[in-house]
């Protein structure tokens, strides 16, 4: 598992099975039992807390990573890899997370 991969996750109820973006750093995935993820959803609100993803990232349709829905989940809930966010888009992740947490220093990344 690598940071910024999109994986299937069996999230606790009521969320259920859905794609998530792995936020935890790659080096930590081998020894941590819980990892940080953000939900991927097809509900697009066009707000700054979202990063658009789709076929380029391995998904079947246009969706968004919603940084208002960040979770710490047990690693064993994460499944097969769907795709990944290109390294050139990391700034978008930081910006969206900055808006979600109201961290102004990240909003301008």
N, C-alpha and C positions, 0 to 999 in steps of 0.2 A: 504494500500500500504506500502510495506517495501523496504528498500534499498536492492539493488541487485536482485530484482524481475525482470523477463522479462514479459513485458506487451505488448498488442497490442496498437498501437498509430495511431491516424488519424493525421499524420503530414501535415503541409502546403504543397501546391504544390511547386515544382514538386515532392516532396518525396512521398507523399501518405501514405496509410495504410501499416504499417510494425511493426515488433517487435522492442522493445527498452529495454535497461537495465536501470533501475531506479538508479541514482547515489545520489540523494538527501537523506539526512539522514531520517530514519524512523520517528523520533520524529517530524520532520517538515512537513510531508505530510498532517497532519490534519489541519494546519493553513495557509500554503503557497498556493497561487493561481497559481504559476508557479514552475515547478520542472525541475531538470537537468536530462537529459537522454543521452544515447549514442545509436546510431543506430546499429541494428543487420542486417547483410547482408550475403547472400550466396556467394558473391564475395570475395574469399579468396586470399590475396596477400602474405601471409606468411611474414609479416613485424612485427616489435616489437610493433606497435601500435594496434595490434589485440589480442583478447583473444578468443580462440576457444570455441564454445558451440555447443550443439546438442541435441540428444535424452535424455541424462541425465538431461538436463535443461528444458525439455518439448517441444523442437522443433522437427519438423518432419524430419529434415535433418541437416547435419553438416553445421555450419555457423560460423561467427565470430562477436564479438562486436568490432566495429571499433571506436577507440577513436580519430581518426581524424575527426569524425562526431559527435560532442557533441552539444546538443541543450538545450535551456531553452524553455519549452513549457507550455502552459496553462494546468492545471491539468485536465480540462474537456476533453482534447484530448486523455487522457489515458484511456484505456478500460480494458478488462478482462485479468486476469493473465494467462500467458502461463506456467511459471515455475520460477525457481530461480537458481542463482549461489550459489553453496555450500560455506559456510563460509571459508572453507580451501583454497578457490581460490581468496580471497580478495587481496592477495599480487600480483597476476597476473594483477588485475585491476589497482592497484597503479603503477605497473611497466609500463603497457601499456600507462596509462595516463601521466606518467613521460616522456615517449618518445614522445608522441603527443605534449606535451607542452615544451619539451626540458628542463625539470626540472631534472637535474642530480641526485639530492638527492632522487628522486623516482625511477630512472632507476635501482637502485640496491636493491630495496625492495624485 
